């Protein structure tokens, strides 16, 4: 016996869009934190000390770039999956419609 799993395509697109927006917000917040850290470092420290504190923070945040890039690639892949699912479901509906008996509406 075959198991059929159906998904709501609107929910799929909505979740992918929500995830993508969340990644953009994270990226924006990290950039804002970098700017704030730079401003704070130059406000409370001078010369090499300010540069050292800023570089320490930058090193701690450096790994977020590839992670965010990977998350955006996953969002794009999820969008393609949703798009493919939507297309296949459309084909399935047409195929099912073609299987109706000719006297169905009589």
WOTA-V49275 format. One record per residue. RES is the residue in one letter. D_FIRST is the distance of its C-alpha to the first C-alpha in whole Angstrom. Layout:
RES_D_FIRST, RES_D_FIRST
This chain:
X_0, X_4, X_7, X_10, X_13, X_16, X_20, X_23, X_25, X_28, X_27, X_26, X_30, X_32, X_31, X_31, X_35, X_36, X_35, X_37, X_40, X_40, X_40, X_43, X_45, X_45, X_46, X_49, X_50, X_50, X_53, X_54, X_55, X_56, X_59, X_60, X_60, X_62, X_64, X_65, X_65, X_68, X_69, X_70, X_70, X_73, X_73, X_71, X_70, X_68, X_66, X_65, X_63, X_62, X_61, X_59, X_57, X_56, X_55, X_53, X_51, X_51, X_47, X_46, X_46, X_44, X_41, X_42, X_41, X_38, X_37, X_38, X_36, X_33, X_33, X_34, X_30, X_29, X_30, X_29, X_25, X_26, X_27, X_25, X_22, X_24, X_25, X_21, X_20, X_23, X_22, X_19, X_21, X_23, X_20, X_19, X_22, X_23, X_21, X_22, X_24, X_28, X_29, X_27, X_30, X_32
